[in-house]
């Protein structure tokens, strides 16, 4: 098994943090602090984790509106892990122009394979494949 990159670990942790935030409804700073305190953060690109978590949460309403035209159901009906992966990936597609869209989509698929339901990575791929060109990223 190949070593997971610090950026991938940052994305995995950000998805877990967003999931926790969706479920708990706590302040994102509180979620971040408890996550960093309770989780093994070795090998994580910490600045990128912090940015992904805080900015995805800060822009979540806007990102939800950006995602909704590409979903086959209401945003709130999505599994919370799928929601977290899609919000994080939408943030990267919309606000991180330095990250190539293919990298964003591939990373979202890989994170979904780790945390999501068995077929959720296919759904994530389909949504992001439609979102990227809508954001001028393809």
C-alpha positions in Angstrom: 0.0 0.0 0.0 1.4 3.4 -0.9 1.9 6.1 1.6 -1.0 8.6 1.8 0.1 12.2 0.9 -0.2 14.9 3.5 -2.8 16.7 1.3 -4.9 13.5 1.1 -4.7 13.2 4.9 -5.8 16.8 5.2 -8.8 16.1 3.0 -9.7 13.0 4.9 -9.6 14.9 8.2 -11.5 17.8 6.7 -14.3 15.5 5.6 -14.4 13.9 9.1 -14.5 17.4 10.6 -17.3 18.6 8.3 -19.3 15.4 9.0 -18.9 16.1 12.7 -20.0 19.7 12.1 -23.1 18.7 10.2 -24.1 16.2 12.9 -23.2 18.2 16.0 -24.1 21.7 14.7 -21.2 23.0 17.0 -19.1 26.0 16.0 -16.5 25.0 13.3 -13.7 26.3 15.5 -14.9 24.0 18.3 -15.1 21.0 15.9 -11.6 21.7 14.6 -10.1 22.0 18.1 -11.7 18.8 19.3 -10.7 17.0 16.1 -7.1 18.1 16.5 -7.1 17.1 20.2 -8.7 13.7 19.7 -7.3 12.5 16.3 -3.9 11.3 15.2 -2.8 14.2 13.0 0.6 12.8 12.1 1.3 13.2 8.4 -1.5 15.7 7.8 -0.9 19.0 5.9 -2.2 21.0 8.9 -2.5 24.4 7.2 -4.4 22.9 4.3 -6.7 20.9 6.8 -7.5 24.1 8.7 -8.2 26.0 5.5 -10.4 23.3 4.0 -12.4 22.8 7.2 -12.9 26.4 8.1 -13.5 27.7 4.5 -15.8 24.8 3.5 -17.9 25.5 6.6 -17.8 29.3 6.1 -18.9 29.0 2.5 -21.2 26.0 3.0 -24.5 27.8 2.2 -23.0 29.1 -1.1 -21.5 25.7 -1.9 -24.8 24.0 -1.2 -26.5 26.3 -3.7 -23.6 25.7 -6.2 -24.1 21.9 -5.8 -27.9 21.6 -5.8 -28.5 21.9 -9.6 -26.2 18.8 -10.0 -27.8 16.6 -7.4 -30.6 14.1 -7.9 -32.2 14.8 -4.5 -32.3 17.6 -1.9 -29.0 18.5 -0.3 -30.3 17.6 3.1 -31.3 14.1 1.9 -27.7 13.3 1.1 -25.8 11.0 3.4 -23.7 13.3 5.8 -20.4 11.8 4.5 -21.4 12.5 0.9 -22.5 16.0 1.9 -19.1 16.6 3.6 -17.1 15.2 0.6 -19.2 17.3 -1.9 -18.9 20.5 0.1 -15.1 20.1 0.5 -14.7 19.3 -3.2 -17.0 22.1 -4.3 -14.9 24.5 -2.1 -11.7 23.3 -3.8 -13.2 23.6 -7.3 -14.6 27.0 -6.7 -12.0 28.7 -4.5 -8.7 26.7 -5.0 -7.9 27.5 -8.6 -4.3 26.3 -8.0 -5.6 22.7 -7.5 -6.3 21.1 -10.9 -9.9 20.0 -11.2 -8.9 16.4 -12.0 -7.0 16.3 -8.7 -10.0 17.7 -6.8 -12.3 15.1 -8.3 -9.9 12.2 -7.9 -9.2 13.1 -4.3 -12.9 13.4 -3.5 -13.5 9.9 -5.0 -10.7 8.4 -3.0 -11.9 10.0 0.3 -15.4 8.8 -0.5 -14.1 5.3 -1.0 -12.6 5.5 2.5 -15.5 6.9 4.4 -18.6 6.7 2.2 -21.1 4.0 1.5 -20.1 1.3 -1.0 -21.2 3.1 -4.2 -21.0 6.7 -3.0 -17.7 7.4 -4.8 -19.6 6.9 -8.1 -22.3 9.4 -7.1 -19.6 11.9 -6.0 -17.8 11.5 -9.3 -21.0 12.1 -11.3 -21.9 15.2 -9.4 -18.4 16.7 -9.6 -18.1 15.8 -13.3 -21.1 18.1 -13.8 -20.0 20.8 -11.3 -16.5 21.3 -12.7 -17.5 22.6 -16.1 -20.3 24.7 -14.5 -17.6 26.4 -12.5 -15.4 26.9 -15.6 -12.9 24.3 -14.4 -13.0 21.8 -17.4 
